[in-house]
Amino acid sequence: MNSSSETKNSFLARWSNRHSYFLLAAVTLLCLLPFSGRAFHVDDPLFVWAGQQIVKHPLDPYGFQVVWDNFSEPMSEITKNPPLACYYLAAIGSIAGWSERALHLGFLLPALALVLGTYRLSLRFTKSPLVATVAALLTPGVLVSASSLMCDVMMLAFWVWAAVLWMEGLDDGKPAYLAASSLLLTLGALTKYFGICLVPLLLAYSLARKRRLGWWAAYFVVPVVLLAAYQLWTAILYGHAMFSDALDWAQTERVINGKASPVTSALIGISFAGGCTLSALLLAPFLWSWRKLAIGLLFGGLCGFALMRGWVGFGPYAEQVIRESLNTHSITTGVQLALAIAAGFAVLWIAGSELRKWRDPDSLFLGLWVLGTFIFTAFVNWTINARSILPLIPAAGILMARRLDQLDFDCIPQLQRKVALALVLSGVVSFWLAKADADWANSAEQAAVFIHQQTENQPGTVWFQGHWGFQYYMQLLGEHPVDFLRTGMQRGDVLVVPENNADAYRMPTAQFVASTNVLQIKLPQPLSTMRWRSGAAFYSSFYGPLPFAFGPSETERYYVFRLSMPLARRIAFGGLHAPKTAPK
C-alpha cells in the first residue's frame, strides 16, 4: 500500500506542464487527423475560393463573382468575414496544393494553438488546467468547428493567446508581451470581426486589476486603428466598408427572416450553449447538488416543452417549417432540448456567479467572456449557431475546473476518475458528431461525382440548385449553378435539386419535366448536425433549436429532372425544401 502510494506520488511529482502540452497536442491530433480528408463543407468553399483569388490577386481577396444567394453577386457582397483565414489558405494552397487533405492538415495548426493556448491561460485561473482544457477540447463546438476550413477556430486561437500575453505582460510590466498581444488582437479581428470584442474585455480586466488607466491602454488603440484602416480599404476597393456592412447585414437578416422573440432567442441560445459545451452536462453531477440538478432539469424540461408546444414561437419565417418537423419527433427532441437547455443554463449560471465577484479581475474576465459571447450569439448575430457560441467554450471549461477546485478535486482520486470518465464520454460523443458531420460533407461530394458520371455523356447542360460543399464539387466538375435572375434552361437540360441544402427550394412544375430520378445516399450515423426533422441546426438555428440531435439515420436526396421544354428564369417553380439563407 505504501509502495503504491509512493509510486503514485512520484509519478505526479514528475508530471509537468510540458507533459500536459504534449498530451493535449496528441489528443488534439488524435481527434482531428481522421477528418483531414473530409470534403469541403458548408461555408468552406467561400474561404477556398477567396484563397485561390488571393494567389492570383493578393490585394483583392474578394474581387470575383459567385452564385451563393440565388444569383451572381460580387464576393465582397456575399462574405461577412475579413480575409485573414483566406490568406492563410492561400499560403497553404500555394505550398501544398488545394486538396482537402492538404488544407485540413494546414488548419490543424490553429486548432493546436487554440488548445495549447487554453491550457496556458487556464494555469492562471485554476489548479486543474488540464481538466479545464480537456473539458473545452472534447466538445461538439470545438471538434466539429476544428474539422472545417472556416475562420472560427483560428480567430479563437488568436483570442486566447492575445489574452495570455496581455495578462502575462501586465504581470511583469513587459511591453513586448503587450505589443505582441496587441498584434494578436488585430489578427483575431481580421480573421473574424467578433475578435475585436476582446478589446473591451481585456480593458475591463485591466481596469479591475490596476484600478486606473495606465500607459498599457495605448496598446488597445492599435487593433482599433488597423480595423478602421481595413474598413477604409474595403470601402475604396469594393465600394462599401465591409466591417460595418457585416453589422448592418446581420440586423437586416434578422428582420427579413422573421425576428424571433427575445425569449425564443434566449432559449435557443441556451440550448446551443449547453449542446456545444457537452462536457458541462456530463460534469454537472459533480458540480451541483442533486437538488440544484433537479431544478436545472425541471427548468430545461419546462423550456423545452414550451418550445415544442409552440408557447414561444420560432419567428414568422421558421415557425411553420420547424414546428411541423419537430412534431414528428416530439418526444426525443423534447428530451434532448431539456438536457441541452439545462446544461446551457448551468454554464450561464456559473458565469453569472463569477460576476457577483466583479471586483476580482479573474472572475470579471471569465464571467464577461461567457455572458458577452452568449448575448452576441442570441441577440446580435444574424442567426444562432455553434460557430458563434464557440468562443465561450474555453472560458466555460475554465469555470468548470474552478468549481472542481472548490471540491478539492486534486485530493480525491475517486472524483478524479469520475471526472475523467465524464470527459472521455464527452469526447466520444463529440468525435461521433464530427464523424456524422464529415459523413454528411462527404455525401455531397459523392452525389456530385455520381450525378456528373451519369450525365457527362448525355446531351444538355447540367444546372443545379443548392450551395455549400455540393456547389463546390458540382462546379469543379463543370456543372452550372442556377442564377434565378439570369439562368434560362433549355429543353433536354438537367436540373438537380438537393433536399437538404441552402437555397434549394424551387422544384419545376410537372409540365416542364420529361423525367425525374432521385439519388439517395443513406447517412450511417444516427445523429445529425443539420436536419429539420430532428431539430438539428449546428450551422444555423433556422433549421431548429438544437446544435445537434440523435435520431434515425437520415437519407440525403437529390432530385434530378430532365426538362421537357425551356424553363425561363424565375418562373415555373414551386414547392419549398430548405431555409432561404445559408450560414455565414
C-alpha positions in Angstrom: 0.0 0.0 0.0 2.7 2.4 0.9 4.7 1.4 -2.1 1.8 2.0 -4.4 1.2 5.4 -2.8 4.8 6.4 -3.1 4.8 5.3 -6.8 1.7 7.4 -7.5 3.1 10.4 -5.7 6.4 10.0 -7.5 4.5 9.9 -10.9 2.5 13.1 -10.1 5.7 14.8 -8.9 7.3 14.1 -12.2 4.3 15.3 -14.2 4.9 18.8 -15.6 3.3 21.4 -17.7 5.4 20.2 -20.6 3.9 16.7 -20.3 0.4 18.3 -20.4 1.3 20.2 -23.5 2.4 17.0 -25.2 -0.6 15.1 -24.1 -3.0 17.8 -25.3 -1.3 18.1 -28.6 -1.5 14.3 -29.0 -5.2 14.2 -28.1 -6.0 17.1 -30.5 -4.3 15.3 -33.4 -5.9 12.0 -32.5 -9.3 13.7 -32.6 -8.8 15.7 -35.8 -6.5 13.8 -38.1 -9.2 11.3 -39.0 -11.1 14.1 -40.6 -8.2 15.6 -42.6 -9.6 14.2 -45.8 -13.1 15.5 -45.2 -14.9 17.1 -48.2 -15.3 20.8 -48.2 -18.5 21.6 -46.3 -21.0 24.5 -45.6 -19.0 27.8 -46.0 -15.6 26.1 -46.6 -15.9 26.8 -50.4 -16.2 30.6 -49.8 -12.9 30.5 -47.9 -11.2 28.3 -50.5 -12.3 30.4 -53.5 -11.1 33.5 -51.7 -7.8 31.9 -51.0 -7.4 30.9 -54.7 -8.3 34.5 -55.7 -5.6 35.8 -53.3 -2.9 33.7 -55.0 -3.8 35.5 -58.3 -4.5 38.9 -56.9 -3.0 39.3 -53.4 -4.5 42.7 -52.7 -8.0 41.9 -54.0 -9.2 38.9 -51.9 -12.9 39.3 -52.8 -12.7 40.6 -56.4 -14.7 37.8 -58.1 -18.3 36.8 -58.7 -20.1 33.9 -57.1 -23.6 32.5 -57.1 -24.4 31.9 -53.4 -27.7 33.6 -52.6 -29.8 32.7 -55.7 -28.0 34.9 -58.1 -24.5 36.0 -59.1 -23.0 38.7 -56.9 -19.6 40.1 -56.0 -17.9 38.0 -53.3 -17.5 41.2 -51.3 -21.3 41.3 -51.0 -21.5 37.6 -50.1 -18.9 37.1 -47.4 -19.3 38.6 -44.0 -15.8 37.8 -42.7 -12.5 39.5 -43.0 -9.9 37.7 -45.2 -7.0 36.6 -42.9 -8.1 33.0 -42.8 -8.3 33.1 -46.6 -4.8 34.4 -46.8 -3.7 31.5 -44.6 -5.5 29.1 -47.0 -3.7 30.8 -49.9 -0.3 30.2 -48.3 -1.2 26.5 -47.7 -2.6 26.0 -51.2 0.4 27.7 -52.8 2.8 25.3 -50.9 0.9 22.1 -50.6 -1.8 22.3 -53.2 -5.6 22.7 -52.9 -6.6 19.2 -51.9 -8.9 18.6 -49.0 -6.2 16.8 -47.0 -3.5 19.5 -47.6 -5.8 22.3 -46.4 -7.2 20.4 -43.5 -3.8 19.5 -42.3 -2.8 23.1 -42.5 -5.7 24.0 -40.3 -4.5 21.7 -37.6 -2.1 24.5 -36.6 -4.8 26.9 -35.4 -6.5 24.1 -33.6 -3.3 23.1 -31.8 -2.7 26.8 -31.0 -6.2 27.1 -29.5 -5.8 24.0 -27.3 -2.3 24.8 -26.0 -3.3 28.4 -25.5 -6.3 27.4 -23.5 -4.0 25.4 -21.2 -1.6 28.2 -20.8 -4.5 30.6 -20.0 -6.0 28.0 -17.6 -2.8 28.0 -15.5 -3.8 31.4 -14.3 -7.3 30.6 -13.2 -7.4 27.0 -11.8 -5.4 24.3 -10.1 -6.7 21.9 -12.7 -5.7 23.4 -16.1 -5.6 20.0 -17.8 -9.2 19.4 -16.8 -10.2 22.8 -18.0 -8.6 22.4 -21.4 -9.9 18.8 -22.0 -13.4 20.0 -20.9 -13.1 22.6 -23.7 -11.5 20.4 -26.3 -13.7 17.4 -26.1 -16.9 19.2 -27.0 -19.0 19.3 -30.2 -18.4 23.0 -30.6 -14.7 22.6 -30.8 -14.2 19.3 -32.6 -16.8 19.9 -35.3 -15.6 23.5 -35.9 -11.9 22.5 -35.9 -12.8 20.0 -38.7 -13.7 22.8 -41.0 -11.7 25.4 -43.1 -13.7 28.3 -41.7 -12.3 31.2 -39.7 -13.8 30.5 -36.2 -11.1 28.3 -34.6 -8.3 30.5 -36.0 -9.9 33.6 -34.5 -10.4 31.9 -31.2 -6.7 30.8 -31.2 -5.6 34.4 -31.7 -8.1 35.5 -28.9 -6.7 33.0 -26.3 -3.1 33.8 -27.0 -3.8 37.5 -27.0 -5.3 37.1 -23.6 -2.4 35.0 -22.3 0.2 37.5 -23.5 -1.7 40.5 -22.2 -2.1 39.1 -18.7 1.5 38.0 -18.5 2.6 41.3 -19.9 0.7 43.1 -17.1 2.2 40.7 -14.5 5.7 41.7 -15.2 5.3 45.0 -17.0 6.7 43.6 -20.2 6.0 45.9 -23.2 7.0 43.2 -25.7 4.2 40.9 -24.4 1.7 43.7 -24.5 2.7 44.7 -28.0 2.5 41.0 -29.1 -0.9 40.8 -27.6 -2.0 43.9 -29.5 -0.8 42.3 -32.7 -2.8 39.1 -32.0 -5.8 41.2 -31.1 -5.6 42.8 -34.6 -5.1 39.4 -36.3 -8.1 38.0 -34.5 -10.3 40.9 -35.6 -9.1 40.5 -39.2 -9.9 36.7 -39.0 -13.4 37.2 -37.7 -14.9 40.5 -36.7 -16.0 39.2 -33.3 -12.4 39.1 -32.4 -12.4 42.9 -31.7 -14.7 42.2 -28.7 -11.6 41.1 -26.8 -10.5 44.7 -26.6 -13.3 45.9 -24.2 -13.0 42.5 -22.4 -9.3 43.0 -21.7 -9.8 46.6 -20.9 -12.4 45.7 -18.2 -10.0 43.1 -16.8 -7.1 45.6 -16.8 -9.1 48.3 -15.1 -10.3 45.8 -12.5 -6.8 44.8 -11.8 -5.0 48.2 -12.0 -7.9 50.3 -10.8 -7.0 53.1 -13.2 -5.9 53.7 -16.8 -2.2 53.4 -17.4 0.2 53.5 -20.3 -0.8 50.0 -21.2 -4.2 51.3 -22.5 -2.3 52.7 -25.6 -1.9 49.2 -26.9 -5.6 48.9 -27.4 -5.5 51.7 -29.9 -3.6 49.5 -32.4 -6.3 46.9 -33.3 -9.0 49.6 -33.4 -7.0 51.8 -35.8 -6.0 48.9 -38.0 -9.6 47.6 -38.2 -10.7 51.2 -39.1 -8.0 51.1 -41.8 -9.4 47.8 -43.1 -12.8 49.4 -43.1 -11.5 52.3 -45.3 -9.5 50.0 -47.6 -12.6 47.8 -48.3 -14.7 50.9 -48.9 -12.2 52.1 -51.5 -11.7 48.7 -53.1 -15.3 47.4 -53.1 -17.5 50.5 -52.7 -18.7 49.6 -49.2 -17.0 49.2 -45.9 -17.1 45.5 -45.1 -16.9 45.7 -41.2 -19.9 48.0 -40.8 -21.6 46.3 -43.7 -21.4 42.9 -41.8 -23.0 44.5 -38.7 -25.9 46.1 -40.8 -26.4 42.8 -42.7 -26.8 40.8 -39.5 -29.6 43.1 -38.3 -31.3 43.2 -41.7 -31.3 39.4 -42.0 -32.9 39.0 -38.5 -35.7 41.2 -39.8 -36.0 39.6 -43.2 -36.0 36.1 -41.9 -38.6 36.9 -39.2 -37.0 38.0 -36.0 -37.8 35.6 -33.1 -38.9 37.0 -29.8 -36.2 37.7 -27.1 -37.5 34.7 -25.1 -37.2 32.4 -28.1 -33.7 33.7 -28.9 -32.6 33.3 -25.3 -33.9 29.7 -25.1 -32.3 28.6 -28.3 -29.1 30.3 -27.4 -29.1 28.5 -24.0 -29.7 25.2 -25.9 -26.7 25.9 -28.2 -24.5 26.8 -25.2 -25.4 23.6 -23.5 -25.2 21.3 -26.5 -21.9 22.7 -27.9 -20.4 22.6 -24.4 -21.4 19.0 -23.8 -18.8 18.5 -21.0 -20.9 20.9 -18.9 -23.8 18.4 -19.0 -21.7 15.3 -18.2 -19.8 17.1 -15.4 -23.0 18.5 -13.8 -23.4 15.7 -11.3 -20.0 16.6 -9.8 -20.5 20.4 -9.9 -24.0 20.7 -8.4 -26.1 19.2 -5.6 -28.9 16.8 -6.5 -31.4 19.5 -5.6 -29.8 22.0 -8.0 -29.6 19.3 -10.7 -33.3 18.6 -10.3 -34.1 22.3 -10.5 -32.0 22.7 -13.6 -33.6 19.6 -15.3 -37.0 20.9 -14.4 -36.2 24.3 -15.9 -34.8 22.7 -19.1 -37.9 20.5 -19.3 -40.3 23.3 -19.0 -38.4 25.5 -21.5 -38.2 22.6 -24.0 -41.9 21.8 -23.5 -42.7 25.5 -24.2 -40.7 25.4 -27.4 -42.2 22.1 -28.5 -45.8 23.1 -27.7 -45.5 26.4 -29.5 -46.0 28.6 -26.4 -43.0 30.6 -27.7 -42.6 30.8 -31.5 -39.5 30.5 -33.7 -40.3 33.6 -35.7 -42.5 34.1 -38.8 -40.1 32.6 -41.2 -39.0 29.5 -39.4 -42.2 28.8 -37.4 -44.1 26.6 -39.9 -41.2 24.5 -41.1 -39.6 23.9 -37.8 -42.8 23.3 -35.9 -44.0 20.7 -38.5 -40.7 18.9 -38.4 -40.4 18.8 -34.6 -43.9 17.4 -34.2 -42.7 14.2 -35.9 -40.1 13.6 -33.2 -41.6 15.4 -30.3 -40.5 13.1 -27.5 -36.9 12.5 -28.5 -36.4 16.2 -29.5 -38.1 17.4 -26.3 -35.8 15.3 -24.1 -32.7 16.5 -25.9 -33.9 20.1 -25.7 -34.4 19.7 -21.9 -30.9 18.4 -21.4 -29.3 21.0 -23.7 -31.1 23.9 -22.0 -30.3 22.6 -18.6 -26.6 22.3 -19.4 -26.6 25.8 -21.1 -28.3 27.3 -18.1 -25.6 25.7 -15.9 -22.9 27.3 -18.0 -24.5 30.7 -17.8 -25.2 30.4 -14.1 -21.6 29.7 -13.3 -20.6 32.7 -15.4 -23.1 34.9 -13.7 -21.9 33.7 -10.3 -18.4 34.9 -11.2 -19.8 38.4 -12.0 -21.0 38.6 -8.4 -17.3 38.9 -7.6 -16.8 41.6 -10.2 -14.1 43.3 -8.2 -11.9 40.3 -8.8 -10.4 40.7 -12.2 -10.2 37.0 -12.9 -13.9 36.5 -12.1 -14.9 39.6 -14.1 -12.9 38.4 -17.1 -14.4 34.9 -17.2 -17.9 36.0 -16.5 -18.0 38.7 -19.1 -16.3 36.4 -21.6 -19.1 33.8 -21.4 -22.1 36.1 -21.0 -20.9 38.6 -23.6 -20.5 35.8 -26.2 -23.9 34.4 -25.3 -25.6 37.8 -25.7 -23.9 38.4 -29.1 -25.0 34.9 -30.3 -28.5 35.1 -29.1 -29.4 38.7 -29.7 -27.0 40.3 -32.1 -25.8 37.8 -34.7 -28.0 37.1 -37.7 -28.6 33.5 -36.6 -27.8 31.4 -33.6 -25.2 28.8 -34.4 -22.4 26.7 -32.9 -19.7 28.8 -34.6 -20.9 31.9 -32.7 -21.1 30.0 -29.4 -17.6 28.6 -29.9 -15.7 31.5 -28.3 -17.2 30.9 -24.9 -16.2 27.2 -24.7 -12.6 27.7 -23.4 -13.9 30.0 -20.6 -16.7 27.5 -19.8 -14.0 24.8 -19.4 -12.0 27.0 -17.0 -15.1 27.8 -15.0 -15.9 24.2 -14.6 -12.4 23.4 -13.4 -12.6 26.3 -10.9 -15.7 24.7 -9.4 -13.9 21.4 -9.1 -11.1 23.2 -7.3 -13.7 24.1 -4.6 -14.3 20.4 -4.1 -10.6 19.7 -3.5 -10.6 17.8 -6.8 -6.8 17.3 -6.8 -7.0 15.4 -3.4 -9.9 13.0 -4.2 -8.8 10.1 -6.6 -12.3 8.8 -6.8 -13.7 12.1 -8.0 -10.8 12.4 -10.5 -11.7 9.0 -12.0 -15.3 10.0 -12.4 -14.4 13.3 -14.0 -12.0 11.6 -16.3 -14.8 9.2 -17.4 -17.2 12.0 -18.0 -14.7 13.9 -20.1 -14.0 10.7 -22.1 -17.7 10.3 -22.7 -18.0 13.9 -23.9 -15.1 13.3 -26.2 -16.7 10.1 -27.6 -20.0 11.8 -28.4 -18.2 14.9 -29.8 -16.0 12.7 -32.0 -19.0 10.8 -33.1 -20.8 14.0 -34.1 -17.7 15.2 -36.0 -17.8 11.9 -37.9 -21.5 12.4 -38.6 -20.8 15.9 -39.9 -18.0 14.5 -42.1 -20.2 11.8 -43.5 -22.7 14.5 -44.5 -20.0 16.6 -46.1 -18.6 13.6 -48.0 -22.1 12.6 -49.2 -22.4 15.9 -51.1 -19.1 15.2 -52.9 -20.3 11.6 -53.6 -23.6 13.0 -55.0 -21.8 15.5 -57.3 -19.5 12.8 -58.7 -22.3 10.3 -59.3 -24.5 12.9 -61.0 -21.6 14.0 -63.2 -20.9 10.4 -64.2 -24.5 9.8 -65.1 -24.9 12.9 -67.2 -21.5 13.6 -68.7 -22.2 11.7 -71.9 -25.8 12.9 -72.3 -27.0 16.0 -74.2 -28.0 19.2 -72.4 -26.4 21.4 -69.8 -26.5 20.3 -66.1 -27.8 23.0 -63.7 -28.1 22.7 -60.0 -29.5 24.5 -57.0 -28.0 24.5 -53.5 -24.7 25.7 -52.3 -22.2 24.6 -49.6 -19.8 21.8 -50.5 -22.2 20.4 -53.1 -21.8 23.6 -55.1 -18.0 23.4 -54.9 -17.9 19.9 -56.3 -20.5 20.4 -58.9 -18.7 23.5 -60.2 -15.4 21.7 -60.0 -16.9 19.0 -62.4 -18.1 21.7 -64.8 -21.7 22.0 -63.9 -23.6 25.3 -63.5 -25.3 26.9 -60.5 -28.8 28.3 -61.2 -28.9 32.1 -61.2 -32.6 32.9 -60.6 -32.2 36.3 -62.2 -30.4 35.2 -65.3 -30.5 31.5 -66.0 -32.7 30.2 -68.8 -32.7 26.4 -69.2 -33.4 24.7 -72.5 -35.3 21.5 -73.4 -33.1 18.5 -72.6 -31.2 20.3 -69.9 -30.8 18.7 -66.4 -31.8 20.4 -63.2 -30.5 19.0 -59.9 -32.2 20.0 -56.6 -30.8 18.7 -53.3 -33.3 18.3 -50.5 -31.1 19.2 -47.5 -29.2 22.3 -48.6 -29.4 26.1 -48.7 -31.4 27.9 -51.4 -32.5 24.6 -52.8 -36.2 25.1 -52.7 -37.6 25.6 -56.2 -38.9 22.5 -58.0 -40.0 22.7 -61.6 -43.7 22.1 -62.1 -44.8 18.9 -63.8 -45.4 20.4 -67.3 -41.7 21.2 -67.6 -40.4 17.8 -66.6 -39.7 14.9 -69.0 -38.3 12.5 -66.4 -37.3 12.5 -62.7 -34.8 10.5 -60.9 -33.9 10.6 -57.2 -30.4 9.9 -55.9 -30.5 8.7 -52.3 -27.4 8.4 -50.1 -28.0 6.9 -46.7 -26.0 8.5 -43.9 -24.6 5.9 -41.5 -24.8 7.8 -38.2 -27.9 8.2 -36.0 -27.2 11.8 -35.2 -27.1 15.0 -37.3 -25.7 18.5 -37.3 -28.3 19.9 -39.7 -31.7 18.3 -40.2 -35.2 19.8 -39.9 -36.9 16.6 -38.9 -34.8 16.2 -35.7 -34.3 19.9 -35.0 -30.6 19.8 -35.5 -29.1 23.1 -36.6 -25.4 23.3 -35.9 -24.8 25.9 -38.6 -28.0 27.9 -38.3 -31.0 27.9 -35.9 -33.3 28.4 -38.9 -33.2 24.6 -39.0 -34.2 24.0 -35.4 -33.4 24.7 -31.7 -30.6 22.2 -31.2 -26.9 22.3 -32.3 -27.1 18.5 -33.0 -29.6 15.8 -32.4 -29.8 12.0 -32.1 -32.4 10.2 -34.2 -32.9 7.7 -37.0 -30.2 7.6 -39.7 -31.1 10.1 -42.4 -31.1 9.9 -46.2 -29.7 12.7 -48.4 -31.9 13.1 -51.5 -31.0 14.8 -54.8 -33.8 15.2 -57.4 -32.6 15.1 -61.0 -35.0 16.5 -63.5 -34.7 16.2 -67.3 -36.6 19.2 -68.8 -39.2 18.7 -71.5 -39.3 22.4 -72.6 -37.4 25.6 -72.0 -37.6 26.9 -68.5 -37.4 30.7 -68.2 -35.7 32.3 -65.2 -37.8 32.8 -62.1 -40.9 31.0 -63.4 -42.4 27.5 -63.3 -41.1 26.8 -59.9 -43.0 25.7 -56.8 -42.5 23.9 -53.5 -40.3 24.7 -50.5 -37.5 22.4 -49.5 -34.9 24.3 -47.4 -34.4 27.5 -45.5 -33.7 30.6 -47.6 -30.4 31.7 -46.1 -27.1 29.8 -46.0 -24.8 30.0 -43.0 -22.2 32.8 -43.0 
